[in-house]
Amino acid sequence: MPKSSARKICFPIMSRVHYARQRRLLDLLKKDRKLDLQLVIGGSVLSERYGERFASAIQNEGFEVRDALFNLIEGGNHVAMAKTASLAALEFTNVIHKLNPDIVLIRGDRFEQLAIAMVAAYLNKTIAHIEGGDITGTIDESVRHAITKLSHIHFVTNGDAKRRLIKMGENPKYIFNVGSPDIEFASLVSKKNIGEAINSAGVGEPINVKEPYIMVMFHPVTTEAGNRQHAEELLKIVDSLNIPTVWFWPNHDAGTNEIAKAIRVYRERGFLKTDQFKFVTDLLPEDFIGLLRGAKVLIGNSSAGIKESSFLGVPVVNIGTRQAGRLRSKNVLDVGHGSNAILKAIKNQISHGPYPASYIYYKPKSSERITSILASAPLYIQKKFYG
């Protein structure tokens, strides 16, 4: 139930990562008596195809969902992506009118979040943004910076990001380098969790997580062509390794259908040389970290390779431009889409083994700091260019 006289914090969860990576923060926001957490779910979280476990898990873990946005347009292309964002804006306008939050808390660079930020700004709501100032290699970077210019309070994960926001005209008084809540959550997952839940999810052969295995997380790059071709080549490379593999389904950005089709054709037409693949859409946050921690190598273009893997010391082969520009640790080997280069990098990383933990994104008590600032920071509406 809503807490009387508490500051109302609306947090939209539009994809699995918004919940998975903020699990610790959400728990603190829920428990703080000065705050009233207003969870809103929508987008792929409500899709059976992408959100498989998360909508029910959110409520099963004691969170109250205040409203839902049914805004996902299927299609996996640029038109569907744009229309999904447009529907998010329409639906969220009604949510804001109904819930009347004091702060809209937005994470990351998803296209739906830009629509939500726009609505909140026009309705004179204070916007707080997690992970502003980072650099990436796709349209996500433009989205992230656009959200920054609409936001009033900034929670950045590193010093480079803070300096970029100051260059963008944001007031240093409202920029807080709190580290990454994602990494804080990963640091708290019990080492007893070794990801065995993988065998109750997805399709394919069981994975013995006590023996060597690899993970693949390969998402579409919305600003480039060739997503299907690149996925097909990667399937052949990983298949040739003859190592048990957990392959995560791509996210719902434009181009996802190309990658999904490559996987289906390769699997269903019997092209797989081994029976050691497990294909899965998602895992609950704790189970994902447990599985990632034990992987011999993570292959693909996910930010999990740049961020969580840096702290966990997991060797990573990062392919292409999707994470270009992100602050990274020594655990990452960057390669293009050439098959020989990818195969060589994978073998090198497997031979290398685990890396020392990196603290480039980690600060203790990230979520506690965010919670405290949200409860006490002066709120304002009209922004001014600083500098």
C-alpha positions in Angstrom: 0.0 0.0 0.0 1.1 3.6 -0.6 3.0 5.2 2.3 1.3 8.5 3.4 3.5 11.6 3.2 6.4 9.7 1.7 8.2 10.9 -1.4 6.8 9.0 -4.4 9.4 7.4 -6.7 8.1 5.9 -9.9 10.4 3.3 -11.5 9.4 2.0 -14.9 10.6 -1.6 -15.7 10.4 -2.0 -19.5 12.9 -4.8 -20.0 14.4 -7.7 -17.9 17.6 -5.7 -17.2 15.8 -2.9 -15.5 14.7 -5.3 -12.8 17.6 -7.7 -12.8 20.3 -5.1 -12.4 18.4 -2.9 -9.9 17.2 -5.7 -7.6 19.2 -4.5 -4.6 18.2 -0.8 -5.2 14.5 -1.6 -5.6 14.5 -3.6 -2.3 16.0 -0.6 -0.5 13.5 1.8 -2.1 10.6 -0.4 -1.0 11.8 -0.6 2.6 12.6 3.0 3.1 9.8 4.7 5.1 10.6 8.1 3.6 9.9 6.7 0.1 6.9 5.2 -1.7 8.1 3.0 -4.6 5.7 3.0 -7.5 6.7 0.1 -9.8 5.4 0.2 -13.3 6.0 -2.7 -15.7 5.6 -2.8 -19.5 7.3 -3.5 -22.8 9.0 -6.8 -23.1 8.5 -7.6 -19.4 4.9 -8.4 -20.2 5.8 -10.4 -23.3 5.7 -14.2 -23.0 8.5 -14.3 -25.5 10.9 -12.0 -23.7 9.8 -11.6 -20.1 9.1 -15.3 -19.4 9.7 -15.1 -15.7 10.1 -11.5 -14.7 6.5 -10.2 -14.4 5.5 -12.9 -11.9 8.9 -12.9 -10.2 8.6 -9.2 -9.4 5.4 -9.7 -7.5 6.5 -13.1 -6.0 9.4 -11.3 -4.4 7.2 -8.9 -2.6 7.0 -5.9 -4.9 3.7 -4.2 -5.6 3.2 -3.3 -9.2 1.2 -0.1 -9.4 0.5 -0.1 -13.1 1.3 -1.8 -16.4 2.0 -0.6 -20.0 1.0 -2.8 -22.8 3.1 -1.0 -25.4 5.2 -3.6 -27.1 4.8 -3.8 -30.9 6.1 -7.1 -32.3 8.1 -7.1 -35.4 11.8 -6.8 -34.4 12.4 -3.9 -36.9 13.0 -0.2 -36.7 9.3 0.7 -37.3 8.2 -1.6 -34.5 10.9 -0.1 -32.3 9.7 3.4 -33.0 6.0 2.5 -32.5 6.8 0.8 -29.2 8.4 3.9 -27.9 5.4 6.0 -29.1 3.0 3.7 -27.3 5.1 3.9 -24.2 4.7 7.7 -24.3 0.9 7.5 -24.7 0.5 4.9 -22.0 2.9 6.4 -19.5 1.1 9.8 -19.7 -1.9 8.1 -18.2 0.3 6.4 -15.5 1.9 9.7 -14.5 -1.5 11.4 -14.3 -2.8 8.5 -12.1 0.2 8.0 -9.8 1.4 11.6 -9.6 5.0 10.7 -8.5 7.5 13.2 -7.1 10.4 11.6 -9.0 10.5 9.4 -12.1 13.6 7.2 -11.8 15.0 6.0 -15.1 17.8 3.6 -15.8 20.0 3.3 -18.8 19.5 3.9 -22.5 16.5 1.8 -23.7 14.4 3.5 -26.3 11.2 3.2 -24.2 13.0 5.1 -21.4 13.5 8.1 -23.7 9.7 8.3 -24.3 9.1 8.0 -20.6 11.6 10.8 -19.9 9.9 13.0 -22.4 6.5 12.5 -20.9 7.8 13.1 -17.3 9.5 16.3 -18.4 6.3 17.7 -20.1 4.3 16.8 -17.0 6.8 18.8 -14.8 8.2 15.8 -12.9 11.7 15.6 -11.5 13.6 13.0 -13.4 16.5 11.0 -11.9 18.7 9.0 -14.3 21.0 6.1 -13.6 24.0 5.5 -15.9 24.2 8.8 -17.7 27.4 9.8 -19.4 28.5 6.4 -20.6 29.5 5.9 -24.3 28.3 3.0 -26.4 28.4 2.2 -30.1 24.8 2.3 -31.2 21.7 4.5 -31.2 21.6 3.8 -27.4 24.3 6.4 -26.9 22.1 9.1 -28.4 19.2 8.0 -26.4 21.3 8.0 -23.2 22.5 11.5 -23.8 19.0 12.7 -24.7 17.7 11.3 -21.4 20.5 13.2 -19.6 19.3 16.5 -21.0 15.8 15.8 -19.7 17.0 14.7 -16.3 17.5 16.7 -13.1 19.4 14.2 -10.9 22.2 12.1 -12.2 23.6 8.8 -10.8 26.7 8.0 -12.8 28.8 4.9 -12.5 32.3 6.3 -13.1 34.4 9.5 -13.1 34.6 9.7 -16.9 30.8 9.7 -17.2 30.6 12.5 -14.6 33.0 14.7 -16.6 31.0 14.1 -19.8 27.8 15.3 -18.1 29.5 18.5 -16.9 30.6 19.1 -20.5 27.0 18.6 -21.5 26.0 21.5 -19.3 24.7 19.5 -16.3 25.1 21.0 -12.8 27.8 19.2 -10.8 25.7 19.7 -7.7 23.2 17.2 -9.1 25.7 14.6 -10.5 26.5 11.8 -8.1 29.2 9.2 -8.8 27.7 6.3 -6.9 29.2 3.4 -8.9 27.1 0.8 -10.6 24.1 -0.8 -8.7 24.5 -3.7 -11.2 27.9 -4.5 -9.8 26.8 -4.0 -6.3 24.1 -6.6 -6.8 26.6 -9.0 -8.5 28.9 -8.7 -5.5 26.1 -9.8 -3.1 25.0 -12.9 -4.9 26.0 -16.0 -2.9 28.8 -18.0 -4.3 26.7 -21.1 -3.5 24.6 -20.1 -6.5 26.4 -21.7 -9.4 23.6 -21.2 -11.9 22.0 -24.7 -11.8 18.7 -23.0 -12.5 19.7 -22.9 -16.2 18.5 -26.5 -16.5 14.9 -25.5 -15.7 14.9 -22.9 -18.4 15.0 -22.7 -22.2 15.5 -25.5 -24.6 18.3 -27.9 -25.4 20.5 -30.3 -23.5 21.2 -30.0 -19.8 24.4 -28.1 -18.8 26.7 -29.5 -16.1 27.7 -26.2 -14.5 30.4 -28.0 -12.5 32.2 -28.7 -15.7 33.6 -26.1 -18.3 30.9 -24.2 -20.2 30.7 -20.9 -22.2 28.0 -18.3 -22.5 26.9 -16.3 -25.6 25.0 -13.0 -25.4 24.7 -11.5 -28.9 22.2 -8.7 -29.5 21.3 -6.8 -32.7 23.1 -3.5 -33.6 20.3 -1.3 -34.6 22.4 1.1 -36.7 24.2 -1.5 -38.7 23.2 -4.2 -41.3 24.3 -7.9 -41.2 22.8 -9.0 -37.9 21.7 -12.3 -39.3 25.0 -13.0 -41.1 27.0 -12.2 -38.0 24.8 -14.5 -35.9 25.2 -17.3 -38.4 29.0 -17.0 -38.4 29.1 -16.9 -34.6 26.9 -20.0 -34.3 29.3 -21.9 -36.6 32.3 -20.7 -34.6 30.9 -21.6 -31.2 29.6 -25.0 -32.5 33.1 -25.9 -33.7 34.5 -25.5 -30.1 32.5 -28.6 -28.9 32.1 -27.0 -25.5 28.7 -26.9 -23.6 27.2 -23.5 -24.4 24.4 -21.4 -22.9 23.1 -19.1 -25.6 20.8 -16.2 -24.5 18.1 -15.1 -26.9 18.6 -11.5 -28.3 16.8 -8.5 -26.8 13.9 -6.9 -28.7 15.8 -4.1 -30.4 15.4 -3.7 -34.2 17.2 -6.6 -35.8 16.2 -9.2 -33.2 14.2 -11.2 -35.7 17.3 -11.6 -37.9 19.3 -13.1 -35.1 16.4 -15.2 -33.9 15.9 -16.6 -37.4 19.6 -17.4 -37.7 19.4 -19.4 -34.4 16.1 -21.2 -35.3 17.4 -22.2 -38.8 20.7 -23.4 -37.5 19.1 -25.4 -34.7 15.9 -26.7 -36.4 17.5 -27.7 -39.7 20.1 -29.9 -37.9 23.1 -27.8 -38.6 24.4 -28.1 -35.0 27.4 -30.5 -34.9 27.1 -31.0 -31.2 24.2 -31.5 -28.8 25.7 -29.3 -26.1 23.7 -26.1 -26.7 21.1 -24.7 -24.3 19.1 -21.7 -25.7 17.4 -19.6 -23.1 15.5 -16.3 -23.0 16.3 -15.2 -19.5 17.2 -16.2 -15.9 16.3 -14.6 -12.6 19.0 -12.1 -11.5 20.7 -14.3 -8.9 20.8 -17.3 -11.2 22.3 -15.2 -14.0 25.1 -14.0 -11.9 25.8 -17.4 -10.6 26.0 -18.8 -14.1 28.1 -15.9 -15.4 30.6 -16.3 -12.6 31.4 -19.8 -13.6 31.7 -19.4 -17.3 35.0 -20.0 -19.0 34.3 -17.1 -21.4 31.4 -14.8 -22.3 31.1 -14.2 -26.0 29.0 -11.5 -27.8 28.2 -7.8 -27.4 26.4 -7.5 -24.1 27.1 -4.9 -21.5 27.3 -7.8 -19.0 30.7 -8.5 -20.6 31.9 -5.0 -19.9 30.4 -4.4 -16.5 29.5 -7.5 -14.4 32.2 -9.6 -16.0 34.8 -7.0 -15.1 34.0 -7.4 -11.4 33.6 -11.2 -11.6 36.8 -11.6 -13.6 35.1 -13.5 -16.4 37.1 -13.6 -19.7 35.1 -11.8 -22.4 35.3 -11.7 -26.2 33.5 -8.5 -27.2 32.4 -8.6 -30.9 31.7 -5.5 -33.0 30.7 -2.0 -32.1 27.8 -2.3 -29.8 29.9 -1.6 -26.7 32.4 0.7 -28.4 33.7 3.4 -26.1 32.6 1.9 -22.8 35.0 2.0 -20.0 36.4 -1.6 -19.8 38.8 -3.7 -17.9 41.6 -6.1 -19.0 39.2 -9.0 -19.0 37.8 -7.9 -22.4 39.3 -8.7 -25.8 37.7 -6.6 -28.6 37.3 -8.1 -32.1 35.5 -7.4 -35.3 33.2 -9.9 -37.1 36.0 -11.9 -38.8 35.6 -15.6 -38.0 39.3 -16.2 -37.6 39.8 -13.3 -35.2 36.8 -14.3 -33.1 37.9 -18.0 -32.9 41.5 -17.0 -31.9 40.2 -14.6 -29.2 37.9 -17.2 -27.7 40.7 -19.8 -27.5 43.0 -17.2 -26.0 40.5 -16.2 -23.3 39.7 -19.8 -22.4 43.4 -20.5 -22.1 43.9 -17.4 -20.0 41.3 -18.3 -17.4 39.8 -15.9 -14.8 41.0 -12.3 -14.4 41.5 -10.4 -11.2 38.4 -8.6 -10.1 38.2 -5.0 -11.4 36.6 -2.2 -9.4 36.2 0.4 -12.3 32.4 0.2 -11.9 32.2 -0.8 -8.3 31.6 1.4 -5.3 30.4 0.0 -1.9 26.8 0.8 -1.0 25.8 2.2 -4.4 22.1 1.5 -3.8 22.2 2.9 -0.3 23.6 6.2 -1.6 21.0 6.4 -4.4 18.2 5.7 -1.9 19.4 8.4 0.5 19.8 11.0 -2.3 16.3 10.3 -3.7 14.9 10.7 -0.2 16.6 14.0 0.6 17.7 15.8 -2.6 15.9 19.2 -3.3 13.5 18.7 -6.2 13.3 21.2 -9.1 11.7 21.4 -12.5 13.3 24.1 -14.6 16.7 23.1 -15.8 19.4 25.5 -16.9 22.6 25.0 -18.9 25.5 25.0 -16.4 28.8 26.6 -17.4 
